[in-house]
Amino acid sequence: MPNQLYVGNIPFTATTEDILQLFSSIGPVLTVTIPADRTNGKPRGFAFVDMKYHYDAVAAVNQLHNAELGGRYIMVSLADDRASAYNRPKPVSLGKSTCILCHKPGEVFGFHTEGVCLDCIRSLSLATRSKPSTRT
């Protein structure tokens, strides 16, 4: 799966041939898949492209991310392998301990022996959702 690319924001009118032609300029393409909506059968606005070689897949990300296709700027990235996504470590409760951020005692969550309390997790979550500052 390391040669599979996710291509987002494609025009709904794009065909597999359009995408094949664009990515073939980088290297050999094995398959192009445009998933369709289950209810109406229309394209969902993204595609998967399987490149033959990993270095061509990386080159496609570098050269075609934000390229224009049918009047839209497409997003190109390496596709996430679903099997590896399920095998990623998940944070677990580490029981009663001291939070490594706020240093308050209580139940903490983490990956190894040190953890973060729920209050700090919520604060971090809210902080990542806030708008970035526009400093000049």
N, C-alpha and C positions, 0 to 999 in steps of 0.2 A: 503493500500500500504506500510506500514512500514516494512513489511516482505519480500518485493521484492528486489532482488539483481541484480545489473548489473555486468556481468562478461565479461570483455574485453580481447582482445588479445588471444582468443581461436584459436586453430588450425582449419583451414578450413575443416579438415578431422574429427573433433570431432563430435560425435553423441549425441543425447539427453541422451542415455543410459550412455555414458562416463561421462557426466556432472552430471547426476542423481547419479551415483555410487560415484563420488567424494564428492558431497554435502550431500549425505545420511550418510556419515561417521560422520557428525556433528549433524544432526537431521532430522526429517521428512520433506521430500520435497513434495510439492503439485503439482507443474508443472515446467517444463523446456521448454523454448521457444527459438529457434534459428531462428531469422529473416533471411529471404532470400531476395536476390536482386530481385527487380521487373522485371528487364529486362532479366536476365539469370537464375534466380532461384537458384543460388549458395549461400551458407551461407555468411554472411557479416562479420564474425569474432568476433561476440559478442553474448551474450545470456542473458536471464532473468531467474532467478530462484526464485520461490515463496516458501519460507519456511513456515512451519506451525506456528512456534512460533517466536516472535521477538527476544528473547534471543538467539535462534539458528542462526538467521540471523546475529546478531552482532558477535557471536562466529565464524561464517563462514568468515566474513570480517577479523577478527583478525587472524584466523588460515590459511586461504587459499589465502589471498592476497600475490602475488609473489610466489605462489606454481607452480610447474611444471605440465603441462598437455600436453602430446604429443610433448614434446621438446620445449614448449613455456612457458614463465612465465606469468600467468594470472593475471589480475587486478580484484579485487572484492571490490565492494562498495555498500552501500545501494542505491537503485534506487531513482531518484528524482521523486517525485509525480508531474505530469504535472499540475494538478489542483492547487497545492500550488505554483508552479512556476509562474502561471499566476496571482496569488493573491499577489505576493510579491510587496512591494512598489516600484514604479518607480520614478527616480529623475525627478523633474519638474522645470520649470523656476520659480524662485522666484522674478523675476523682477530686478529692479535696486537696488543694495545694495553693500556691501563691501565683497570681497572674504575673507574667513576665513584663507586662506593659504598665499596669497601674499599681502593682505590688499589693493588691488587696487579697486577703485569703478568701477562698471559696472554691466552687467547682470550676475546673478549667478544662479546656479542650485543646487538642493538639495532635501532633504526629508521633512524637517520641516521648521524652520525659518531662519537657517543659510545655506549658500551655498558656492559653489566653482565656479570660473570663467572658461571659456572654455580653456584658456591658461594653467591653472593648471591641468585641466582634461586631456588635451593632454600630458602634462609633466608626469603625473602619469601613463598614459597609455604606454608611451614610456619607462618609467622606469621599468615597470613590464615585458616588452618584452626583455630587455637587458639581456645579459648573466650574471649569477652570478659570483662574484669574486671568485678566487681560492686562498684564504688566507690560510697560513699554520701556 
